[in-house]
Amino acid sequence: MKALIQRVSKGTVSIEGKPVSAINHGFVVFVGVGSGDTEEDTRYLADKIANLRIISDQEAKFNLSILDTNGEVLVVSQFTLFASTRKGRRPSFTEAASPDIAEPLIDRFVNSLLEAGIRKVETGHFQKHMLVEILNDGPVTILIDSQDRHKPRH
């Protein structure tokens, strides 16, 4: 699984011109599910995101997590995180999981965030055309790939 985390002052999702989800002060997390991902990946990412220290303390240092600040999370399914642009000009999405595999794992990821202690987790709508508004704070944007935990450190 891949998660693109943006620290935000606010984030909203609208479908057909109507707001369906909104958060204040926290993270908008775009999540892509790969073809080999499992529930273990959802737990890994949720724990990593809940404890990731990318929120500034009073000395403007990244010392606080979303748990420390009682922040909120907006999760948006994003299969395009698995886009491959190696050949040609049109991206290929063959590494992304099929919707019947991805949707339950996205749901499990949301539950894992709640289990990790995040008080409010909102979501977009799976396989819907969404307009996502983000007021990026910083800007701070972090990419986490659950498969990286298997790679040796240098």
N, C-alpha and C positions, 0 to 999 in steps of 0.2 A: 504494500500500500504506500501511496505517496500522499503527503499532506503539505500543502502550501499555506503557511500560517501568516496572517497579517494582523499586526496589533492595530486596533482601531479605537476611535472615540465613539463611533457608532457604525452599525451595519444593518441593512435591510434587504429583504428579498420581496420582489413584487412579481405577480403572475397576472397577465392580462390587465395590467394597470392597477391591480389591487394589492396592497401590502399584505403579505402572509406571515412574515417573520421579521423580528427586529431585536437588536441588542444595543446596549450602551457599554462603553468601556470594557474591552475584552479582546477576543480574537475572532476573526472570520477565518474559518478553516475550509479550504477547498480540498476535497478528498477524492483520490482516484484509487480504484481497486484493480490490481493486476490479476492476470489469469491464474497465478499460483498462490494467491493470498488466502489466509485462513483466519480463524478467530484469534489465534495467537498474535497475528499482525495488528488486529484491532486493539487488543489489550496493550501491546507494546506502544503503539502510537498514542493511545489515550493517556497512558502513564507518562510518556515523554512530554506530551503537550501540557498536561496538567501541572507538571513540575518544572517546565522550561522557564528559566529565569531570564526573561526578556522584557520585563517591566522595570522602569527606573525607580530607584529609591530616592530619598531626599537629597542625596549627593550626586544624582544623575547617573548612577551606575546600574547596570543590569543585575540587580540582586533579588528581584521579586518575581514570584510566579503568579499565575492567574488565581491559584488557590490562596496565596497570600493577600491578594487584593480583592477577593470576592468578585472577580470579574465574570463576564458572561461569554458564551461561545455560540457562534452561528456556523453550522456545518452545511456546506454546499457540495453535493456530489459533482465530481468533475473528471469524467473519463478522459478528457483531453490532456490531463497530466501525463498520460501514457503515449502521447503522440510521438511518432518516430518520423523524423524529417531526413533520414539518411539518403533516401533515393527520391528523386523527382521533386516536385513542388507542392504536391498535395500530401498532407500528413497521413500516415497509416496508424490505425489504432488497434492493430492485431494483438498487442500485448495487454490491452485492457480486458478485464473480465466481462463476460456476457452479463446482461442486466439481471438474469435470474440468479446469478452468483453474487453480483455486486450489491444489489439492493439489500439483501439480508445482512451482508457484512457492514454496510453503511449503518443500518439500524443497530447492529451490535456495537459498532464504534461509538455511536451516540450514547448507548446504554453504558458503555465502558467509561465515557467521560463523566457521566452522572455518578457512577460507582466510585470514580476517583475523587469525587467530592466537589465537582463544579456544580454550583447551585442552579444555574439556568443554562440550558442548552436548547437552542432553537435550530430549525432546519429549513432548507429549501424543500422542493418537491422533486422527487426522483423522476427523471426523464421528461421534465417539463421545461419549456423555454422560460427562463427566469431573467429578470433584471436585478442585478446585485449592485447596491450602492454601498460604497465603502468610504469612510472618512479615515484614511490610513494615518496612524499616529506615529510620527517619527520622520520618515517612514521606516517601519520595521517589517521585514518580510523574510521568513525562514522556510526552507524546504527540508522536509524530513522524509526519508525513504526507509521503510521498515526493513528492507533487504540489506541496508547498510550495516545492521547490527551483526551480520554474518561475515563481514569483510574484516581482514586483519588491519590493525592500526599501524600507521607508519611512524 
